[in-house]
Amino acid sequence: MTTHGSLGMALFVRRFLADYGRNPVNLLVLVLVPVVFVVAAAGPMADAAKLLGGIGPSVETATAGWAAGFLAGIAMYFQTRAARAADRRLVLAGLPSARLVAARVATGLILAVLVSAAALLALAVRTGIDEPVRVIAGTLMFAVIYLAIGALVGALVRNPVNGTVLILFVWIMDVFFGPSLGSPDRLATRWLPTHFVTLWMIDLPSQHGGRMGDLGWALLWTIGALAIAWMVVTRTTRVRHGGRRRIRAGSARDQFATSLRMGLRDYRRNPVLWALLIVVPVVFIWLSKVITPDQPTSLSLVEDGRTVEPTFWLPDVHAGTMTPIAIASLATLAGLFVVLDARSGDRRLTLAGFRTGALLSARLGVIAVAVLLVTAASLVVTVAVFDARQWDVYVAGNLLLAATYALIGVCLGPVFGRVSGVLIAFLVPFLDVGIGQSPMLRAQPPAWAQLLPGYGADRVLLDGGLTAKFDQSGSLLLGLAWLLVLGVLAAWLFRRAPATPARTRLGG
Amino acid sequence: MWPARRSRPVLRGADLTLRTGEVVGLVGENGSGKSTLMKILVGELLADAGTVTRSGRLGYCPQQPVLYERLTCDEHFELFGRAYRMSPGAERRSRRELYAALGFERYATTRADQLSGGTLAKLNFALALLADPEVLLLDEPYAGFDWDTYLKFWQIVARRREAGRTVLIISHFMADEDRFDRIVDLRDGKAVPDDHAWFPRHGPVRAAVSC
């Protein structure tokens, strides 16, 4: 950024901070929240935490983070909500959008430092600060995470009463179900935004941080929050320039972008999709945890290049092995319906001049989004009931399985049609992942199951879920080979659908 | 459905030529192959034998509204505008004119699965007209139209004839006979010109099918 640009940004940051200071709600909570939570309520809450199974004195430290988080969330909410229309006008007047976004995010970070300082000052007055680095860094992380929450709510909720109540609700859930008021090793609440930050800040190891550790997860949440805040502010200030199209109208890229956008709209407007995204993971994953009998089980796995048969406590691992079944079923249905719902419309579009390649790429783009969505929805439930040894490998294996089965769904549609396709879409993943690959039925898959598309991806995710080191390179390659073959088959079936006459002569 | 496949010969030596500025009616009893012939002409079906010749852009309105259920009217126009490779400005202009001509602008942001049958038929027809194609192929387009829209439809067809555009319409209504420049009857898989409504034109060929 040029000197002129930096000076310009500083001016905007100053004005935005002045805007914050002139909102009486901000100033009121800036004083009130640290006084109430850190100075007055910390003692009684520490007593309550002891009753709930938590560790009393740590609560007093955590209150600084809670206060900073709430203050930052409210501050960023008003920044995003109130400035939306005015910011767009600034961009329309010629201010580069990137500079405005940088100024808004810089203002947010300065506010995060300000509210953290207020909260830490209150803590210093109340109890003193034993481990300054940990406590100061933790409090700042709280503030940054809530900046993103405030920005997100600001972009979605215009009414300030509703917006404030929503932030308060998220904050109450986060605080009262968090690890300092309850048990630090509880899996069910680790998806809360400040779960790992709290544990690292009060120096209470979670035992479920995996290879990344509690600090790693806390930093991931913080950086992720910053990225989300940036994206949200960028989106709220976005201005559509009608005359500034960089893509040539009707080009392959233009057709791809439009059909992808429309495909995603069509997909998200399907209410069945949303119902399935909730029901299937809850039934397959959460319920499996609830009904699993208390008994041990042995599984055949590879660790350090050697085949081993460790024994697991069934309730600890069953849910993690049910996740791929939920994901494969949802992905197959997504692949099936994305292509089948659009099939006749796509034929007409192709006849009207849409390039088949652009249309196919857009459909595969929608399916890629669906794969991410079904995997994320299932893993959100899984995180609460299962602790993978290597989360990155476990997630990658599940993603590979989802992509594989989404493409199977794409292939099933044109061959079997809607009704038969749905039946087969449930049957195939059940037979493959649920029966053939299931580690609950036998220590390792039988020979016939190793020929099925889910084998490679399933071995990868089991390796990630149940062992400490990745040993399944061969299975990963096998899974990728299935993905490639199914991708080629899906493309062939798609291109084959809109028939064009072989003997057509175009022109005079 | 797989693995069952049935095939039945429908057209045997059907020849049809469409010339500039003519409105042609394609008639025939149920199952005579009218829609099949039109689908071959537009490229949706592959003929077992024969040739198809086309000149200029084709606009096709299928018998059943072929649309994306959960997309709105505006979104359909945007998508088909890209298919016809129109600039966004030209697409929006044409969209406005079609909304006005057929009277369904108030449904611009309504999803296709929430439209009435008549409005769905209007959208189906309007998508074929969007790029002002040289040849318009309409498969029973006015099945869901009310009387007022039916009259507007024929006004649009008349204007297209005046502008030198070609229109082929599959029709069952004998009342429409006088509105066509000529009528082609499909009998026993062959295209037979109807002598009573035969007004031969000699403009350039816009589209021809022989199968």
Interface residues (C-beta under 8 A of the other chain):
Chain A: G242 R245 A249 G250 D254 Q255 T258 S259 M262 R265 D266 R269 N270 D341 A342 S344 G345 R347 R348 L349 T350 L351 A352 G353 F354 V415 F416 G417 S420 P498 A499 T500 P501 A502 R503 T504 R505 L506 G507 G508
Chain B: M1 W2 I40 V42 G43 E44 L45 L46 A47 G50 T51 V52 T53 R54 S55 R57 L58 G59 Y60 P62 V66 L67 Y68 E69 R70 L71 E75 E78 L79 F80 R82 A83 Y84 R85 M86 S87 P88 R111 L127 A131 P204
